Amino acid sequence: MLHGKIPGTQCHQETPLKHMTTRTRLRPATERVSPLREAVTTALEDMKAANVRVLDVRGLTDIADTMVIASGNSDRHVRSIAERVVEKAKAAGFRPLGTEGARDGEWVLVDLQDLIVHVMLPRVREFYGLERLWEDGAETLRLAAPALARSAAPRRRQAST
């Protein structure tokens, strides 16, 4: 097109359409909680698991998208938490691939394909430090159980007389 006006011609310039604007900022990703993750966190809350952390490990590993790390007060509590996670997952329609460590009860791993649940005793959790291992994973949820912290205090047995 020539710069200047040519007599007898009309110069039509394209006007941008107002209804077709482009976003300059990206929309924030809406956090959709999967039914499996909802079932797992519900089971952990029901069983009063302590210090629950949900880590998004996509991009860090191919074995799972999410890792859930939780603590229990005793080996029996750890086993019970893991059993409840399996029950809730099955009730939600998800079949666990396997469970490891339930016999000892110090660290129980529940493999739910895209989500892996680690339930441990606090001393085992501190020793292995999975949070430090996966610290590049974005923490998506942290559940606290203040009532559990009070009940975790050592109790004295009364001597029978």
Short mmCIF file of the C-alpha atoms (twelve columns), coordinates in Angstrom:
data_MODEL
# 
_entry.id   MODEL 
# 
loop_
_atom_site.group_PDB 
_atom_site.id 
_atom_site.type_symbol 
_atom_site.label_atom_id 
_atom_site.label_alt_id 
_atom_site.label_comp_id 
_atom_site.label_asym_id 
_atom_site.label_seq_id 
_atom_site.Cartn_x 
_atom_site.Cartn_y 
_atom_site.Cartn_z 
_atom_site.pdbx_PDB_model_num 
ATOM 1   C CA . MET A 1   0.000   0.000   0.000  1 
ATOM 2   C CA . LEU A 2   1.229   3.451   -0.874 1 
ATOM 3   C CA . HIS A 3   1.865   6.025   1.739  1 
ATOM 4   C CA . GLY A 4   -0.373  8.852   0.904  1 
ATOM 5   C CA . LYS A 5   -3.867  9.341   -0.371 1 
ATOM 6   C CA . ILE A 6   -4.755  8.399   -3.886 1 
ATOM 7   C CA . PRO A 7   -7.605  10.495  -5.225 1 
ATOM 8   C CA . GLY A 8   -10.814 8.555   -5.797 1 
ATOM 9   C CA . THR A 9   -9.922  5.627   -3.579 1 
ATOM 10  C CA . GLN A 10  -11.021 4.970   -0.093 1 
ATOM 11  C CA . CYS A 11  -8.478  3.701   2.341  1 
ATOM 12  C CA . HIS A 12  -9.887  1.066   4.672  1 
ATOM 13  C CA . GLN A 13  -7.823  0.306   7.674  1 
ATOM 14  C CA . GLU A 14  -8.616  -2.784  9.693  1 
ATOM 15  C CA . THR A 15  -10.000 -1.929  13.065 1 
ATOM 16  C CA . PRO A 16  -9.363  -4.428  15.798 1 
ATOM 17  C CA . LEU A 17  -12.470 -6.204  16.933 1 
ATOM 18  C CA . LYS A 18  -13.311 -5.385  20.479 1 
ATOM 19  C CA . HIS A 19  -14.798 -8.772  21.252 1 
ATOM 20  C CA . MET A 20  -11.619 -10.609 20.241 1 
ATOM 21  C CA . THR A 21  -9.112  -9.357  22.741 1 
ATOM 22  C CA . THR A 22  -6.092  -11.329 23.794 1 
ATOM 23  C CA . ARG A 23  -5.267  -11.967 27.419 1 
ATOM 24  C CA . THR A 24  -2.007  -10.481 28.503 1 
ATOM 25  C CA . ARG A 25  -1.864  -12.507 31.726 1 
ATOM 26  C CA . LEU A 26  -2.246  -16.219 32.020 1 
ATOM 27  C CA . ARG A 27  -5.149  -17.500 34.005 1 
ATOM 28  C CA . PRO A 28  -4.173  -19.052 37.297 1 
ATOM 29  C CA . ALA A 29  -4.409  -22.805 37.151 1 
ATOM 30  C CA . THR A 30  -7.526  -23.934 38.896 1 
ATOM 31  C CA . GLU A 31  -6.682  -26.534 41.471 1 
ATOM 32  C CA . ARG A 32  -8.795  -29.569 40.786 1 
ATOM 33  C CA . VAL A 33  -8.554  -32.215 43.426 1 
ATOM 34  C CA . SER A 34  -8.842  -35.692 42.004 1 
ATOM 35  C CA . PRO A 35  -11.321 -38.098 43.586 1 
ATOM 36  C CA . LEU A 36  -8.404  -40.343 44.560 1 
ATOM 37  C CA . ARG A 37  -6.574  -37.533 46.346 1 
ATOM 38  C CA . GLU A 38  -9.796  -36.538 48.074 1 
ATOM 39  C CA . ALA A 39  -10.332 -40.127 49.263 1 
ATOM 40  C CA . VAL A 40  -6.753  -40.368 50.553 1 
ATOM 41  C CA . THR A 41  -6.800  -37.070 52.442 1 
ATOM 42  C CA . THR A 42  -10.197 -37.942 53.927 1 
ATOM 43  C CA . ALA A 43  -8.846  -41.278 55.156 1 
ATOM 44  C CA . LEU A 44  -5.810  -39.559 56.690 1 
ATOM 45  C CA . GLU A 45  -8.007  -37.004 58.457 1 
ATOM 46  C CA . ASP A 46  -10.377 -39.737 59.689 1 
ATOM 47  C CA . MET A 47  -7.509  -41.694 61.215 1 
ATOM 48  C CA . LYS A 48  -5.893  -38.558 62.678 1 
ATOM 49  C CA . ALA A 49  -2.620  -38.875 60.788 1 
ATOM 50  C CA . ALA A 50  -0.054  -36.267 61.862 1 
ATOM 51  C CA . ASN A 51  1.911   -33.831 59.734 1 
ATOM 52  C CA . VAL A 52  0.321   -34.736 56.397 1 
ATOM 53  C CA . ARG A 53  2.046   -33.293 53.336 1 
ATOM 54  C CA . VAL A 54  0.830   -33.634 49.764 1 
ATOM 55  C CA . LEU A 55  3.589   -33.034 47.214 1 
ATOM 56  C CA . ASP A 56  3.153   -32.529 43.482 1 
ATOM 57  C CA . VAL A 57  6.085   -34.438 41.950 1 
ATOM 58  C CA . ARG A 58  5.108   -34.164 38.290 1 
ATOM 59  C CA . GLY A 59  8.187   -33.248 36.338 1 
ATOM 60  C CA . LEU A 60  10.472  -34.726 39.003 1 
ATOM 61  C CA . THR A 61  9.651   -38.396 38.492 1 
ATOM 62  C CA . ASP A 62  7.668   -40.650 36.188 1 
ATOM 63  C CA . ILE A 63  6.522   -43.063 38.879 1 
ATOM 64  C CA . ALA A 64  3.736   -40.851 40.257 1 
ATOM 65  C CA . ASP A 65  2.160   -37.419 40.023 1 
ATOM 66  C CA . THR A 66  1.540   -36.933 43.733 1 
ATOM 67  C CA . MET A 67  3.205   -38.147 46.916 1 
ATOM 68  C CA . VAL A 68  1.488   -38.019 50.269 1 
ATOM 69  C CA . ILE A 69  3.624   -38.273 53.410 1 
ATOM 70  C CA . ALA A 70  2.029   -38.720 56.826 1 
ATOM 71  C CA . SER A 71  2.990   -39.842 60.330 1 
ATOM 72  C CA . GLY A 72  1.366   -42.077 62.903 1 
ATOM 73  C CA . ASN A 73  1.942   -42.371 66.663 1 
ATOM 74  C CA . SER A 74  2.722   -46.086 66.812 1 
ATOM 75  C CA . ASP A 75  3.274   -49.017 64.492 1 
ATOM 76  C CA . ARG A 76  -0.354  -50.056 65.024 1 
ATOM 77  C CA . HIS A 77  -1.518  -46.530 64.175 1 
ATOM 78  C CA . VAL A 78  0.636   -46.483 61.017 1 
ATOM 79  C CA . ARG A 79  -0.849  -49.813 59.866 1 
ATOM 80  C CA . SER A 80  -4.389  -48.638 60.621 1 
ATOM 81  C CA . ILE A 81  -3.894  -45.429 58.657 1 
ATOM 82  C CA . ALA A 82  -2.596  -47.364 55.644 1 
ATOM 83  C CA . GLU A 83  -5.478  -49.841 55.837 1 
ATOM 84  C CA . ARG A 84  -8.009  -46.980 55.901 1 
ATOM 85  C CA . VAL A 85  -6.324  -45.363 52.885 1 
ATOM 86  C CA . VAL A 86  -6.681  -48.641 50.965 1 
ATOM 87  C CA . GLU A 87  -10.345 -48.999 52.041 1 
ATOM 88  C CA . LYS A 88  -11.245 -45.438 50.992 1 
ATOM 89  C CA . ALA A 89  -9.392  -45.795 47.682 1 
ATOM 90  C CA . LYS A 90  -11.261 -49.014 46.879 1 
ATOM 91  C CA . ALA A 91  -14.560 -47.404 47.861 1 
ATOM 92  C CA . ALA A 92  -13.792 -44.534 45.451 1 
ATOM 93  C CA . GLY A 93  -13.139 -47.036 42.654 1 
ATOM 94  C CA . PHE A 94  -9.330  -47.054 42.676 1 
ATOM 95  C CA . ARG A 95  -7.480  -50.317 43.071 1 
ATOM 96  C CA . PRO A 96  -4.122  -50.139 44.855 1 
ATOM 97  C CA . LEU A 97  -1.209  -51.752 43.034 1 
ATOM 98  C CA . GLY A 98  0.317   -52.845 46.318 1 
ATOM 99  C CA . THR A 99  1.139   -52.169 49.928 1 
ATOM 100 C CA . GLU A 100 4.594   -52.585 51.433 1 
ATOM 101 C CA . GLY A 101 5.784   -52.558 55.038 1 
ATOM 102 C CA . ALA A 102 2.470   -53.305 56.728 1 
ATOM 103 C CA . ARG A 103 3.930   -56.212 58.677 1 
ATOM 104 C CA . ASP A 104 6.511   -54.083 60.524 1 
ATOM 105 C CA . GLY A 105 4.418   -50.926 60.648 1 
ATOM 106 C CA . GLU A 106 7.283   -48.442 60.841 1 
ATOM 107 C CA . TRP A 107 6.884   -47.287 57.238 1 
ATOM 108 C CA . VAL A 108 3.950   -48.393 55.101 1 
ATOM 109 C CA . LEU A 109 3.844   -47.503 51.416 1 
ATOM 110 C CA . VAL A 110 0.553   -47.661 49.504 1 
ATOM 111 C CA . ASP A 111 0.921   -47.522 45.710 1 
ATOM 112 C CA . LEU A 112 -2.197  -46.074 44.098 1 
ATOM 113 C CA . GLN A 113 -0.662  -45.674 40.603 1 
ATOM 114 C CA . ASP A 114 -0.613  -41.881 40.164 1 
ATOM 115 C CA . LEU A 115 -0.506  -41.262 43.894 1 
ATOM 116 C CA . ILE A 116 1.874   -42.830 46.406 1 
ATOM 117 C CA . VAL A 117 1.166   -42.685 50.132 1 
ATOM 118 C CA . HIS A 118 3.946   -43.002 52.725 1 
ATOM 119 C CA . VAL A 119 2.810   -43.464 56.321 1 
ATOM 120 C CA . MET A 120 5.679   -43.533 58.832 1 
ATOM 121 C CA . LEU A 121 6.615   -43.291 62.436 1 
ATOM 122 C CA . PRO A 122 8.041   -39.821 63.190 1 
ATOM 123 C CA . ARG A 123 11.574  -41.129 63.886 1 
ATOM 124 C CA . VAL A 124 11.600  -43.055 60.578 1 
ATOM 125 C CA . ARG A 125 10.283  -40.036 58.730 1 
ATOM 126 C CA . GLU A 126 12.981  -37.830 60.202 1 
ATOM 127 C CA . PHE A 127 15.722  -40.367 59.422 1 
ATOM 128 C CA . TYR A 128 14.826  -40.856 55.734 1 
ATOM 129 C CA . GLY A 129 13.751  -37.263 55.061 1 
ATOM 130 C CA . LEU A 130 11.512  -37.799 52.046 1 
ATOM 131 C CA . GLU A 131 10.474  -34.155 52.163 1 
ATOM 132 C CA . ARG A 132 14.104  -33.148 51.604 1 
ATOM 133 C CA . LEU A 133 14.414  -35.660 48.768 1 
ATOM 134 C CA . TRP A 134 11.368  -34.268 46.966 1 
ATOM 135 C CA . GLU A 135 11.753  -30.646 48.081 1 
ATOM 136 C CA . ASP A 136 11.547  -29.410 44.478 1 
ATOM 137 C CA . GLY A 137 7.998   -30.742 44.366 1 
ATOM 138 C CA . ALA A 138 5.403   -28.078 44.938 1 
ATOM 139 C CA . GLU A 139 3.623   -28.618 48.205 1 
ATOM 140 C CA . THR A 140 -0.061  -28.587 47.412 1 
ATOM 141 C CA . LEU A 141 -1.483  -29.295 50.832 1 
ATOM 142 C CA . ARG A 142 -0.392  -29.518 54.431 1 
ATOM 143 C CA . LEU A 143 -2.822  -30.865 56.983 1 
ATOM 144 C CA . ALA A 144 -2.201  -30.313 60.651 1 
ATOM 145 C CA . ALA A 145 -3.668  -32.289 63.491 1 
ATOM 146 C CA . PRO A 146 -3.161  -30.260 66.677 1 
ATOM 147 C CA . ALA A 147 -5.173  -32.705 68.788 1 
ATOM 148 C CA . LEU A 148 -2.848  -35.495 67.722 1 
ATOM 149 C CA . ALA A 149 0.220   -33.577 68.878 1 
ATOM 150 C CA . ARG A 150 -1.168  -33.434 72.399 1 
ATOM 151 C CA . SER A 151 -2.038  -37.129 72.422 1 
ATOM 152 C CA . ALA A 152 1.432   -38.071 71.172 1 
ATOM 153 C CA . ALA A 153 2.977   -37.147 74.517 1 
ATOM 154 C CA . PRO A 154 4.270   -40.155 76.445 1 
ATOM 155 C CA . ARG A 155 1.834   -41.520 78.953 1 
ATOM 156 C CA . ARG A 156 2.756   -42.968 82.293 1 
ATOM 157 C CA . ARG A 157 1.461   -46.329 83.324 1 
ATOM 158 C CA . GLN A 158 -0.085  -46.571 86.705 1 
ATOM 159 C CA . ALA A 159 1.537   -49.171 88.859 1 
ATOM 160 C CA . SER A 160 -0.853  -51.852 89.996 1 
ATOM 161 C CA . THR A 161 -0.891  -52.352 93.743 1 
# 
